Amino acid sequence: MIAMKYYTSTTEFNCGIDLHARQMYVCVMDRDGKKLVHTNIRNNDFEFFLKLVGPYRHDLTVCCECMFGRYFRWAFGEAAVVAKRDAVLGPLAQRLEARMGGNKFKATTVLAIKLARAVYFMLKNKTAFDPERLVAALSKN
């Protein structure tokens, strides 16, 4: 199982949005995890969204996940397929596949996500890609 780090909010309310090209799924929860809003907003109606979260805006953290844009999902998926042929990353990909019960698609998706995160930090820190560092970081999980 891959460990995930979660953000700990200091606000009273938290809003998670799963954004798609034509709709968004919105969930607002209080600090105790009680769902206050849980709905699908068709046509990404931002004005409706603002009305929906209006009562909570005074103390609200909003987090959005979106993968519908700028061909990144496809590009990192392709990068993961190529990375599986690499001498360093190949064994990592095999371990991921074994952890996921032989599900190659899921393992490739996880590898793509890890590559995307590595690229983010490479750009942020202005460093070169180091496959050994990626493998070491994932081996800790």
DSSP file (Angstrom, degrees, kcal/mol; ACC not computed):
  #  RESIDUE AA STRUCTURE BP1 BP2  ACC     N-H-->O    O-->H-N    N-H-->O    O-->H-N    TCO  KAPPA ALPHA  PHI   PSI    X-CA   Y-CA   Z-CA
    1    1 A M              0   0    0      0, 0.0     2,-0.5     0, 0.0    99,-0.0   0.000 360.0 360.0 360.0 139.3    0.0    0.0    0.0
    2    2 A I        -     0   0    0      1,-0.0     2,-0.2     0, 0.0   136,-0.0  -0.779 360.0-129.6 -92.2 127.0    1.3    3.5   -0.9
    3    3 A A        -     0   0    0     -2,-0.5     2,-0.4   138,-0.1   138,-0.1  -0.496  22.1-156.3 -75.1 142.9    1.2    5.9    2.0
    4    4 A M        -     0   0    0     -2,-0.2     2,-0.5   137,-0.0    -1,-0.0  -0.938  10.0-136.2-121.3 144.9   -0.4    9.3    1.4
    5    5 A K        -     0   0    0     -2,-0.4     2,-0.4     0, 0.0    -2,-0.0  -0.853  22.4-154.9 -97.8 133.2    0.2   12.5    3.1
    6    6 A Y        -     0   0    0     -2,-0.5     2,-0.4     0, 0.0    -2,-0.0  -0.834  16.5-117.9-110.8 146.7   -2.9   14.5    3.9
    7    7 A Y        -     0   0    0     -2,-0.4     2,-0.7     1,-0.0     0, 0.0  -0.654  22.6-144.1 -78.7 132.6   -3.3   18.2    4.4
    8    8 A T        -     0   0    0     -2,-0.4     2,-0.2     2,-0.0    -1,-0.0  -0.899  18.3-146.9-101.0 117.5   -4.5   19.2    7.9
    9    9 A S        -     0   0    0     -2,-0.7     5,-0.1     1,-0.1    52,-0.0  -0.519  18.4-162.5 -86.3 148.2   -6.8   22.2    7.7
   10   10 A T        +     0   0    0     -2,-0.2     2,-0.2     3,-0.1    -1,-0.1   0.356  65.9  95.6-105.1   1.8   -7.0   24.9   10.3
   11   11 A T  S    S-     0   0    0      2,-0.1    49,-0.1     1,-0.1    -2,-0.1  -0.498  80.6-122.9 -91.2 163.3  -10.4   26.1    9.0
   12   12 A E  S    S+     0   0    0     47,-0.3    19,-1.0    -2,-0.2     2,-0.3   0.830  94.3  36.8 -72.5 -32.9  -13.8   25.1   10.2
   13   13 A F  E     -Ab  30  60A   0     46,-2.2    48,-2.0    43,-0.2     2,-0.4  -0.919  64.9-159.8-125.9 148.8  -15.0   23.9    6.9
   14   14 A N  E     -Ab  29  61A   0     15,-2.7    15,-2.9    -2,-0.3     2,-0.5  -0.988   3.9-163.0-128.4 136.6  -13.3   22.0    4.0
   15   15 A C  E     -Ab  28  62A   0     46,-3.3    48,-2.7    -2,-0.4     2,-0.4  -0.978   2.5-167.5-122.4 125.1  -14.5   21.8    0.4
   16   16 A G  E     -Ab  27  63A   0     11,-2.8    11,-2.2    -2,-0.5     2,-0.4  -0.930   5.5-167.4-110.3 135.3  -13.2   19.2   -2.1
   17   17 A I  E     -Ab  26  64A   0     46,-2.5    48,-2.8    -2,-0.4     2,-0.8  -0.985  15.0-161.9-126.2 128.0  -14.0   19.6   -5.8
   18   18 A D  E     -Ab  25  65A   0      7,-2.4     7,-2.1    -2,-0.4     2,-0.4  -0.910  26.8-157.0-103.4 102.4  -13.5   17.0   -8.4
   19   19 A L  E     +Ab  24  66A   0     46,-2.5    48,-0.6    -2,-0.8    49,-0.3  -0.690  17.2 174.2 -93.2 128.3  -13.5   19.1  -11.5
   20   20 A H        -     0   0    0      3,-2.6    49,-0.0    -2,-0.4    46,-0.0  -0.679  47.4 -94.9-119.2 175.9  -14.4   17.7  -15.0
   21   21 A A  S    S+     0   0    0     -2,-0.2     3,-0.1     1,-0.2    -2,-0.0   0.862 120.3  15.9 -62.7 -36.9  -14.8   19.4  -18.3
   22   22 A R  S    S+     0   0    0      1,-0.2    21,-2.4    21,-0.0    22,-0.5   0.407 129.4  23.9-121.1   0.5  -18.6   19.8  -18.0
   23   23 A Q  E     - C   0  42A   0     20,-0.3    -3,-2.6    19,-0.2     2,-0.4  -0.989  56.7-146.5-158.4 161.9  -19.3   19.2  -14.3
   24   24 A M  E     -AC  19  41A   0     17,-1.9    17,-3.5    -2,-0.3     2,-0.6  -1.000  11.9-142.2-136.6 139.1  -17.9   19.4  -10.9
   25   25 A Y  E     -AC  18  40A   0     -7,-2.1    -7,-2.4    -2,-0.4     2,-0.4  -0.883  25.4-165.6 -98.5 125.7  -18.5   17.2   -7.8
   26   26 A V  E     +AC  17  39A   0     13,-3.3    13,-2.5    -2,-0.6     2,-0.4  -0.926  13.7 177.9-120.0 134.7  -18.5   19.3   -4.7
   27   27 A C  E     -AC  16  38A   0    -11,-2.2   -11,-2.8    -2,-0.4     2,-0.5  -0.981   6.0-170.2-136.0 124.3  -18.3   18.2   -1.1
   28   28 A V  E     +AC  15  37A   0      9,-2.4     8,-3.4    -2,-0.4     9,-1.7  -0.957  13.6 177.9-112.4 130.7  -18.2   20.5    1.9
   29   29 A M  E     -AC  14  35A   0    -15,-2.9   -15,-2.7    -2,-0.5     6,-0.2  -0.929  24.3-125.5-129.5 153.3  -17.5   18.9    5.3
   30   30 A D  E >   -A   13   0A   0      4,-2.0     3,-2.1    -2,-0.3   -17,-0.2  -0.355  45.6 -88.5 -86.2 178.7  -17.0   20.3    8.8
   31   31 A R  T 3  S+     0   0    0    -19,-1.0   -18,-0.1     1,-0.3    -1,-0.1   0.752 127.7  56.0 -60.4 -26.0  -13.9   19.6   10.9
   32   32 A D  T 3  S-     0   0    0      2,-0.1    -1,-0.3     1,-0.0    -3,-0.0   0.469 121.0-105.1 -87.0  -1.7  -15.5   16.4   12.3
   33   33 A G    <   +     0   0    0     -3,-2.1     2,-0.4     1,-0.3    -2,-0.1   0.548  68.2 150.1  91.4   7.9  -16.1   15.0    8.8
   34   34 A K        -     0   0    0      1,-0.1    -4,-2.0     2,-0.0     2,-0.4  -0.625  48.7-123.3 -76.6 127.6  -19.8   15.6    8.7
   35   35 A K  E     +C   29   0A   0     -2,-0.4    -6,-0.2    -6,-0.2     3,-0.1  -0.576  36.5 168.7 -73.6 124.2  -21.0   16.2    5.1
   36   36 A L  E    S+     0   0A   0     -8,-3.4     2,-0.4    -2,-0.4    -7,-0.2   0.717  72.5  18.3-104.1 -32.6  -22.8   19.5    4.8
   37   37 A V  E     +C   28   0A   0     -9,-1.7    -9,-2.4     2,-0.0    -1,-0.4  -0.996  60.5 164.3-139.1 134.3  -22.9   19.7    1.0
   38   38 A H  E     +C   27   0A   0     -2,-0.4     2,-0.3   -11,-0.2   -11,-0.2  -0.741  29.2 127.2-152.0  99.0  -22.4   16.8   -1.5
   39   39 A T  E     -C   26   0A   0    -13,-2.5   -13,-3.3    -2,-0.2     2,-0.5  -0.960  54.1-116.7-153.2 164.0  -23.6   17.5   -5.0
   40   40 A N  E     -C   25   0A   0     -2,-0.3     2,-0.7   -15,-0.2   -15,-0.2  -0.926  24.4-154.8-105.3 127.6  -22.8   17.4   -8.7
   41   41 A I  E >   -C   24   0A   0    -17,-3.5   -17,-1.9    -2,-0.5     3,-1.0  -0.904  14.5-145.7-107.2 109.8  -22.9   20.9  -10.4
   42   42 A R  E >  S+C   23   0A   0     -2,-0.7     3,-1.1     1,-0.2   -19,-0.2  -0.384  78.5  15.2 -73.7 151.0  -23.6   20.5  -14.1
   43   43 A N  T 3  S-     0   0    0    -21,-2.4   -20,-0.3     1,-0.2    -1,-0.2   0.662 115.4 -90.6  60.5  19.1  -22.0   22.8  -16.6
   44   44 A N  T <   -     0   0    0     -3,-1.0     2,-1.2   -22,-0.5    -1,-0.2   0.888  55.9-165.6  45.9  48.8  -19.5   23.9  -14.0
   45   45 A D    <>  -     0   0    0     -3,-1.1     4,-2.1     1,-0.2    -1,-0.2  -0.509   9.1-174.4 -70.1  96.6  -21.8   26.7  -12.9
   46   46 A F  H  > S+     0   0    0     -2,-1.2     4,-2.6     1,-0.2    -1,-0.2   0.851  80.4  55.7 -66.9 -35.8  -19.4   28.8  -10.9
   47   47 A E  H  > S+     0   0    0      2,-0.2     4,-1.9     1,-0.2    -1,-0.2   0.911 109.2  47.8 -62.4 -41.4  -22.1   31.3   -9.7
   48   48 A F  H  > S+     0   0    0      2,-0.2     4,-2.4     1,-0.2    -2,-0.2   0.907 110.0  53.3 -64.1 -41.5  -24.1   28.3   -8.3
   49   49 A F  H  X S+     0   0    0     -4,-2.1     4,-2.3     1,-0.2     5,-0.2   0.929 107.3  50.8 -57.7 -46.6  -21.0   27.0   -6.6
   50   50 A L  H  X S+     0   0    0     -4,-2.6     4,-0.8     1,-0.2    -1,-0.2   0.893 111.5  47.5 -61.3 -40.2  -20.4   30.4   -4.9
   51   51 A K  H  < S+     0   0    0     -4,-1.9     3,-0.3     1,-0.2    -1,-0.2   0.893 110.5  54.0 -64.2 -39.5  -24.0   30.4   -3.6
   52   52 A L  H  < S+     0   0    0     -4,-2.4    -2,-0.2     1,-0.2    -1,-0.2   0.890 116.9  34.5 -63.3 -42.2  -23.6   26.8   -2.5
   53   53 A V  H >X S+     0   0    0     -4,-2.3     3,-1.9     1,-0.2     4,-1.0   0.458  89.8 103.8 -94.0  -1.0  -20.5   27.5   -0.4
   54   54 A G  G >< S+     0   0    0     -4,-0.8     3,-0.9    -3,-0.3     4,-0.3   0.869  76.0  53.8 -48.1 -48.2  -21.6   31.0    0.7
   55   55 A P  G 34 S+     0   0    0      0, 0.0    -1,-0.3     0, 0.0     3,-0.1   0.676 116.7  39.2 -64.6 -14.4  -22.6   30.0    4.2
   56   56 A Y  G X4 S+     0   0    0     -3,-1.9     3,-2.0     1,-0.1    -2,-0.2   0.489  84.5  98.7-111.0  -7.1  -19.1   28.5    4.8
   57   57 A R  G X<  +     0   0    0     -4,-1.0     3,-0.8    -3,-0.9    -1,-0.1   0.719  68.5  72.8 -61.0 -23.6  -16.9   31.0    3.0
   58   58 A H  G 3  S+     0   0    0     -4,-0.3    -1,-0.3     1,-0.3    -2,-0.1   0.749 120.0  11.9 -64.4 -21.9  -16.0   32.8    6.2
   59   59 A D  G <  S+     0   0    0     -3,-2.0   -46,-2.2   -48,-0.1     2,-0.4  -0.394  97.0 135.4-153.2  65.5  -13.7   29.9    7.3
   60   60 A L  E <   -b   13   0A   0     -3,-0.8     2,-0.5   -48,-0.2   -46,-0.2  -0.955  37.8-159.8-129.3 134.0  -13.3   27.5    4.3
   61   61 A T  E     -b   14   0A   0    -48,-2.0   -46,-3.3    -2,-0.4     2,-0.4  -0.951  17.9-160.8-105.8 131.1  -10.4   25.7    2.7
   62   62 A V  E     -b   15   0A   0     -2,-0.5     2,-0.4   -48,-0.2   -46,-0.2  -0.949   9.4-177.2-116.7 133.5  -11.1   24.7   -0.9
   63   63 A C  E     -b   16   0A   0    -48,-2.7   -46,-2.5    -2,-0.4     2,-0.4  -0.995   6.8-164.4-129.9 134.2   -9.1   21.9   -2.7
   64   64 A C  E     -b   17   0A   0     -2,-0.4     2,-0.5   -48,-0.2   -46,-0.2  -0.959   9.4-165.5-126.1 136.8   -9.6   21.0   -6.3
   65   65 A E  E     +b   18   0A   0    -48,-2.8   -46,-2.5    -2,-0.4     2,-0.4  -0.982  20.5 163.1-116.5 125.9   -8.5   18.0   -8.3
   66   66 A C  E     +b   19   0A   0     -2,-0.5   -46,-0.1   -48,-0.2    -2,-0.0  -0.989  19.7 162.4-145.9 136.8   -8.7   18.2  -12.1
   67   67 A M        +     0   0    0    -48,-0.6     6,-0.2    -2,-0.4   -47,-0.1   0.098  54.2  98.0-135.8  21.7   -7.2   16.2  -14.8
   68   68 A F  S    S+     0   0    0    -49,-0.3     3,-0.2     5,-0.1   -48,-0.1   0.751  74.6  75.0 -84.8 -21.3   -9.3   17.1  -17.8
   69   69 A G  S  > S+     0   0    0      1,-0.1     4,-0.6     2,-0.1     3,-0.5   0.045  83.6  10.6 -81.8-171.4   -6.8   19.7  -19.3
   70   70 A R  T  4 S-     0   0    0      1,-0.3    -1,-0.1     2,-0.1    -2,-0.0   0.275 102.9 -91.0  21.5  30.7   -3.1   20.7  -21.3
   71   71 A Y  T  > S+     0   0    0     -3,-0.2     4,-2.5     1,-0.1    -1,-0.3   0.588  90.9 135.3  51.1  20.1   -2.8   16.6  -22.3
   72   72 A F  H  >  +     0   0    0     -3,-0.5     4,-2.9     2,-0.2     5,-0.3   0.897  63.4  53.4 -66.8 -41.7   -0.8   16.1  -19.0
   73   73 A R  H  X S+     0   0    0     -4,-0.6     4,-1.8    -6,-0.2    -1,-0.2   0.945 114.1  42.1 -59.7 -47.4   -2.6   12.9  -18.0
   74   74 A W  H  > S+     0   0    0      2,-0.2     4,-2.5     1,-0.2    -2,-0.2   0.926 114.4  51.9 -63.7 -45.1   -1.9   11.4  -21.4
   75   75 A A  H  X S+     0   0    0     -4,-2.5     4,-2.3     1,-0.2    -2,-0.2   0.910 112.3  44.0 -62.4 -43.8    1.7   12.6  -21.5
   76   76 A F  H  X S+     0   0    0     -4,-2.9     4,-2.2     2,-0.2    -1,-0.2   0.825 111.0  55.5 -73.2 -28.8    2.6   11.3  -18.1
   77   77 A G  H  X S+     0   0    0     -4,-1.8     4,-1.9    -5,-0.3    -2,-0.2   0.923 110.2  45.8 -63.6 -43.2    0.8    8.0  -18.9
   78   78 A E  H  X S+     0   0    0     -4,-2.5     4,-2.1     1,-0.2    -2,-0.2   0.898 111.3  52.7 -64.6 -40.5    3.0    7.7  -22.0
   79   79 A A  H  X S+     0   0    0     -4,-2.3     4,-2.7     1,-0.2    -1,-0.2   0.885 107.9  51.6 -62.4 -38.2    6.1    8.6  -19.9
   80   80 A A  H  X S+     0   0    0     -4,-2.2     4,-1.6     2,-0.2    -1,-0.2   0.891 107.2  52.4 -66.3 -39.3    5.2    5.9  -17.4
   81   81 A V  H  < S+     0   0    0     -4,-1.9     4,-0.3     1,-0.2    -2,-0.2   0.923 114.3  42.7 -62.4 -43.3    4.9    3.3  -20.2
   82   82 A V  H >< S+     0   0    0     -4,-2.1     3,-1.7     1,-0.2     4,-0.3   0.895 109.8  57.5 -68.6 -40.0    8.4    4.2  -21.4
   83   83 A A  H >< S+     0   0    0     -4,-2.7     3,-1.6     1,-0.3    -1,-0.2   0.793  92.8  68.9 -62.5 -28.0    9.8    4.4  -17.9
   84   84 A K  T 3< S+     0   0    0     -4,-1.6    -1,-0.3     1,-0.3    -2,-0.2   0.719  96.1  55.3 -63.9 -18.9    8.8    0.8  -17.3
   85   85 A R  T <  S+     0   0    0     -3,-1.7    -1,-0.3    -4,-0.3    -2,-0.2   0.587  86.1 106.9 -86.2 -11.6   11.5   -0.2  -19.8
   86   86 A D  S <> S-     0   0    0     -3,-1.6     4,-2.4    -4,-0.3    -3,-0.0  -0.387  75.5-129.1 -71.9 144.7   14.2    1.7  -17.8
   87   87 A A  T  4 S+     0   0    0      1,-0.2    -1,-0.1     2,-0.2    -4,-0.0   0.824 107.7  35.1 -63.3 -32.9   16.7   -0.4  -15.9
   88   88 A V  T  > S+     0   0    0      2,-0.1     4,-0.6     1,-0.1    -1,-0.2   0.894 125.3  37.7 -88.1 -45.2   16.1    1.5  -12.6
   89   89 A L  H  > S+     0   0    0     -6,-0.2     4,-2.5     1,-0.2     5,-0.2   0.736 101.7  74.0 -82.4 -22.8   12.3    2.3  -12.9
   90   90 A G  H  X S+     0   0    0     -4,-2.4     4,-2.1     1,-0.2    -1,-0.2   0.933  97.3  46.3 -56.5 -51.2   11.3   -1.1  -14.5
   91   91 A P  H  > S+     0   0    0      0, 0.0     4,-2.2     0, 0.0    -1,-0.2   0.862 111.3  53.9 -61.7 -33.7   11.7   -3.1  -11.3
   92   92 A L  H  X S+     0   0    0     -4,-0.6     4,-2.6     2,-0.2    -2,-0.2   0.929 107.6  50.2 -63.0 -44.5    9.8   -0.4   -9.4
   93   93 A A  H  X S+     0   0    0     -4,-2.5     4,-2.3     1,-0.2    -1,-0.2   0.886 109.6  51.3 -61.2 -38.9    6.9   -0.7  -11.9
   94   94 A Q  H  X S+     0   0    0     -4,-2.1     4,-2.2     2,-0.2    -1,-0.2   0.898 109.8  49.2 -65.6 -40.2    6.9   -4.5  -11.4
   95   95 A R  H  X S+     0   0    0     -4,-2.2     4,-2.5     2,-0.2    -2,-0.2   0.907 110.6  50.5 -65.1 -41.1    6.7   -4.1   -7.6
   96   96 A L  H  X S+     0   0    0     -4,-2.6     4,-1.4     1,-0.2    -2,-0.2   0.919 110.0  50.4 -60.9 -42.9    3.8   -1.6   -8.1
   97   97 A E  H  <>S+     0   0    0     -4,-2.3     5,-2.8     1,-0.2     6,-0.5   0.906 110.4  49.2 -62.6 -41.8    2.0   -4.1  -10.3
   98   98 A A  H ><5S+     0   0    0     -4,-2.2     3,-1.4     1,-0.2    -1,-0.2   0.905 109.1  52.7 -64.2 -40.9    2.5   -6.9   -7.8
   99   99 A R  H 3<5S+     0   0    0     -4,-2.5    -1,-0.2     1,-0.3    -2,-0.2   0.796 108.2  52.7 -62.4 -28.1    1.2   -4.6   -5.0
  100  100 A M  T ><5S-     0   0    0     -4,-1.4     3,-1.2    -3,-0.2    -1,-0.3   0.054 123.0-102.2-100.3  24.7   -1.9   -3.9   -7.1
  101  101 A G  T < 5S-     0   0    0     -3,-1.4    -3,-0.2     1,-0.3    -2,-0.1   0.796  77.2 -53.4  64.6  30.8   -2.7   -7.5   -7.7
  102  102 A G  T 3 <S+     0   0    0     -5,-2.8     2,-1.2     1,-0.2    -1,-0.3   0.548  91.5 148.7  83.9   7.1   -1.3   -7.6  -11.2
  103  103 A N    <>  -     0   0    0     -3,-1.2     4,-2.2    -6,-0.5    -1,-0.2  -0.632  23.3-176.2 -79.5  97.5   -3.4   -4.7  -12.4
  104  104 A K  H  > S+     0   0    0     -2,-1.2     4,-2.6     1,-0.2     5,-0.2   0.878  79.4  53.8 -63.6 -40.0   -1.0   -3.2  -15.0
  105  105 A F  H  > S+     0   0    0      2,-0.2     4,-2.2     1,-0.2    -1,-0.2   0.936 111.0  45.0 -61.8 -46.7   -3.3   -0.2  -15.8
  106  106 A K  H  > S+     0   0    0      1,-0.2     4,-2.4     2,-0.2    -1,-0.2   0.908 113.7  49.9 -64.6 -42.6   -3.5    0.8  -12.1
  107  107 A A  H  X S+     0   0    0     -4,-2.2     4,-2.3     1,-0.2    -1,-0.2   0.895 111.1  49.1 -63.4 -40.6    0.3    0.4  -11.6
  108  108 A T  H  X S+     0   0    0     -4,-2.6     4,-2.5     2,-0.2    -1,-0.2   0.885 110.1  52.0 -66.3 -38.2    1.1    2.5  -14.7
  109  109 A T  H  X S+     0   0    0     -4,-2.2     4,-2.3    -5,-0.2    -2,-0.2   0.917 109.7  48.5 -63.4 -43.6   -1.3    5.2  -13.5
  110  110 A V  H  X S+     0   0    0     -4,-2.4     4,-2.3     1,-0.2    -2,-0.2   0.920 111.9  49.4 -62.6 -43.5    0.4    5.3  -10.1
  111  111 A L  H  X S+     0   0    0     -4,-2.3     4,-2.5     1,-0.2    -2,-0.2   0.901 109.7  52.2 -62.1 -40.7    3.8    5.5  -11.8
  112  112 A A  H  X S+     0   0    0     -4,-2.5     4,-2.4     2,-0.2    -1,-0.2   0.908 109.4  49.3 -61.3 -42.6    2.5    8.3  -14.0
  113  113 A I  H  X S+     0   0    0     -4,-2.3     4,-2.3     2,-0.2    -2,-0.2   0.909 111.2  49.4 -63.4 -42.4    1.3   10.2  -10.9
  114  114 A K  H  X S+     0   0    0     -4,-2.3     4,-2.2     2,-0.2    -2,-0.2   0.887 111.0  49.8 -65.4 -38.6    4.7    9.7   -9.2
  115  115 A L  H  X S+     0   0    0     -4,-2.5     4,-2.5     2,-0.2    -2,-0.2   0.908 109.7  51.4 -65.4 -41.4    6.5   10.9  -12.4
  116  116 A A  H  X S+     0   0    0     -4,-2.4     4,-2.2     1,-0.2    -2,-0.2   0.916 110.8  48.0 -61.5 -43.1    4.3   14.0  -12.5
  117  117 A R  H  X S+     0   0    0     -4,-2.3     4,-2.1     1,-0.2    -1,-0.2   0.897 110.4  52.0 -64.7 -39.5    5.0   14.8   -8.9
  118  118 A A  H  X S+     0   0    0     -4,-2.2     4,-2.3     1,-0.2    -2,-0.2   0.905 108.8  50.4 -62.8 -41.4    8.8   14.3   -9.6
  119  119 A V  H  X S+     0   0    0     -4,-2.5     4,-2.6     2,-0.2     5,-0.2   0.904 107.3  54.6 -64.0 -40.7    8.6   16.7  -12.5
  120  120 A Y  H  X S+     0   0    0     -4,-2.2     4,-2.7     1,-0.2    -2,-0.2   0.948 112.3  42.5 -55.9 -49.7    6.8   19.3  -10.3
  121  121 A F  H  X S+     0   0    0     -4,-2.1     4,-2.8     2,-0.2    -1,-0.2   0.832 110.8  56.3 -70.4 -31.0    9.6   19.1   -7.7
  122  122 A M  H  X>S+     0   0    0     -4,-2.3     5,-1.7     2,-0.2     4,-1.1   0.939 112.9  41.5 -61.6 -46.0   12.3   19.2  -10.4
  123  123 A L  H  <5S+     0   0    0     -4,-2.6    -2,-0.2     3,-0.2    -1,-0.2   0.908 116.6  48.5 -68.2 -41.8   10.8   22.4  -11.8
  124  124 A K  H  <5S+     0   0    0     -4,-2.7    -2,-0.2    -5,-0.2    -1,-0.2   0.920 123.0  32.1 -63.8 -44.6   10.3   23.9   -8.4
  125  125 A N  H  <5S-     0   0    0     -4,-2.8    -1,-0.2    -5,-0.2    -2,-0.2   0.448 103.8-126.2 -95.2  -1.7   13.8   23.0   -7.1
  126  126 A K  T  <5 +     0   0    0     -4,-1.1     2,-0.3     1,-0.2    -3,-0.2   0.941  62.5 137.1  55.0  52.5   15.5   23.4  -10.5
  127  127 A T      < -     0   0    0     -5,-1.7    -1,-0.2    -6,-0.2     2,-0.2  -0.792  55.4-105.3-123.2 166.3   17.1   20.0  -10.3
  128  128 A A        -     0   0    0     -2,-0.3     2,-0.2     1,-0.1    -1,-0.0  -0.541  45.7 -90.2 -88.1 157.6   17.5   17.1  -12.8
  129  129 A F        -     0   0    0     -2,-0.2    -1,-0.1     1,-0.0   -10,-0.0  -0.495  38.6-168.2 -68.8 132.8   15.5   13.9  -12.7
  130  130 A D     >  -     0   0    0     -2,-0.2     4,-1.7     1,-0.1     3,-0.4  -0.900   8.7-170.2-125.6  99.7   17.0   11.2  -10.5
  131  131 A P  H  > S+     0   0    0      0, 0.0     4,-2.5     0, 0.0     5,-0.2   0.846  87.4  57.3 -61.8 -33.4   15.4    7.8  -11.0
  132  132 A E  H  > S+     0   0    0      1,-0.2     4,-2.7     2,-0.2     5,-0.2   0.895 105.6  50.9 -63.3 -37.7   17.2    6.3   -8.0
  133  133 A R  H  > S+     0   0    0     -3,-0.4     4,-2.4     2,-0.2    -1,-0.2   0.903 110.2  49.3 -65.6 -40.4   15.8    9.0   -5.7
  134  134 A L  H  X S+     0   0    0     -4,-1.7     4,-2.2     2,-0.2    -2,-0.2   0.925 112.8  47.0 -63.6 -44.6   12.3    8.3   -7.0
  135  135 A V  H  X S+     0   0    0     -4,-2.5     4,-1.9     1,-0.2    -2,-0.2   0.914 112.5  50.0 -63.6 -43.1   12.7    4.5   -6.4
  136  136 A A  H  X S+     0   0    0     -4,-2.7     4,-0.9     1,-0.2    -2,-0.2   0.908 110.7  49.5 -62.1 -42.5   14.2    5.2   -2.9
  137  137 A A  H  < S+     0   0    0     -4,-2.4     3,-0.5     1,-0.2     4,-0.4   0.902 114.1  44.8 -64.4 -40.6   11.2    7.5   -2.0
  138  138 A L  H >< S+     0   0    0     -4,-2.2     3,-0.7     1,-0.2    -1,-0.2   0.763 104.6  62.8 -76.0 -24.3    8.7    4.9   -3.2
  139  139 A S  H 3< S+     0   0    0     -4,-1.9    -1,-0.2     1,-0.2    -2,-0.2   0.739  94.1  63.4 -71.8 -21.9   10.5    2.0   -1.5
  140  140 A K  T 3<        0   0    0     -4,-0.9    -1,-0.2    -3,-0.5    -2,-0.2   0.765 360.0 360.0 -70.4 -25.1    9.9    3.7    1.9
  141  141 A N    <         0   0    0     -3,-0.7    -1,-0.2    -4,-0.4    -2,-0.2   0.464 360.0 360.0 -78.0 360.0    6.1    3.3    1.4
